[in-house]
Amino acid sequence: MLGSELTQGEIRQYSRQLILEEVGVMGQRTLKGARVLVVGTGGLGAPVLLYLAAAGVGTLGIVEFDLVDQSNLHRQVLFGTDDIGKPKLDVACERIHKLNPYVQVETYDRRLTVDNALDIISAYDVVVDTTDNFPTRYLINDSCVLLGKPNVSASIFRFEGQLSVFWPGRGPCYRCVYPEPPPPELAPSCAEGGVLGVLPGMLGTLQANETIKLLLGKGDSLVGRLLSVDALASRFDTFNIARDPDCRICSPQAKNRGLLAYDMLCSAHPGMLDTEAVPEISAHELDELRGDGTSILLVDVRNPTEYELTRIPGALLLPLTELSMRLDELSKDRKIVCYCHTGKRSARAVALLQDSGFTGVTSLAGGIEAWSTQIDASVPHY
């Protein structure tokens, strides 16, 4: 992994880092020869990429397929307002090259899948998981176990975050700590639950730090430990974590080790409500029903903060987390349309209502975003 001799420009670029005894010329050459794959350029991925590039990691691989959205900008510091609508991958490459022209960037404009994960990950020394969904998180973990690659993994939600290093053979893997993903209703996304913008900056910077330590072989890594961060309390706690002797992927006796159908894994929970067959209504169809005087109860299943931010006029606030306890406020004889931000929570709400005997209930496809975009631009979208 030792890179070539440092040029005069590189010596100048990294001079304040080079004079550290723990880095020095050999350490900087090690960073130059290193190959690190960063999966995602979101709130976590942005600081990871910036700081690894600034530190002189020679080759950065980036997996990303999304576009820059305005709602990203409070936490995804790679991007600016001029970048809205552009491919994240293109903007990230441009920003990295402006920061450090000595870094090589390899790009993967695609989603990480069972079909490509092993091929992509095998070409790198360290993988940094900055993703925000469980299917990809488990896919990265299992791929790293099969390939023997260290996985620097972090997750964030609202004001809290977690970070660890999962290194096959040296400590537990992600699945040792979290054998199965939680049901979706217990793991809302940042779009549903929100996130303090600086939190992914904190965790992403720590991920970059752990990655540099691994590459240099310095310091005490988080292998076998889980760092918990509470931004509101300014509290950092570390917990010891151990290998699961029965882990299906990393234990010595694990059988049939291989990659799974992760989307199915993350939706196959006993007793979980089926949202696949939930009836939907489009924004235009809802507008027509409201216009012809059809009696409809419009139920907003988002949280109160979202409701205060923006709402469809006339909607009743009934958060999904309270719905099962407030069914007596709804009539089974009335036509009900549930909506949320983009349609995921409302689909779960409709499934719950159907399971409780409600028949005339549908979900607004695309949620309030679709209503704002297609019907009423005066309703702010977020």
Summary of the structure (lengths in Angstrom):
residues: 382
radius of gyration: 23.4
end to end distance: 44.6
largest distance: 77.8
contacts: 1245
relative contact order: 0.10
helix: 38%
strand: 18%
